[in-house]
């Protein structure tokens, strides 16, 4: 096992959040509920990148910002109908998921 950090993002509707993250190239890995009527906790992954999406109150705050480095930010920009901009360190976009979490996504300039 390798060590890693897995950000937890607060979501109101895990199924809707998973569908949105699938547009970014993430795939649902698993879901846990302590009982069928209780909140969901879901893992999504894109290559070696993992995120936890939690319906549990208190697990994370709304308006969280995460940074995602990708090989082709232009493809994601096209998927979401936005224009990438140049920063000194990367070509980037910023998106908000359905719950207001911010994702800054960039392809590093070398």
PyMOL commands that set and color helices and strands:
alter all, ss='L'
color gray80, all
select helices_A, chain A and resi 14-23+73-80
alter helices_A, ss='H'
color red, helices_A
select strands_A, chain A and resi 7-10+27-32+41-46+49-54+65-69+85-86+90-96+102-108
alter strands_A, ss='S'
color yellow, strands_A
deselect
rebuild
show_as cartoon
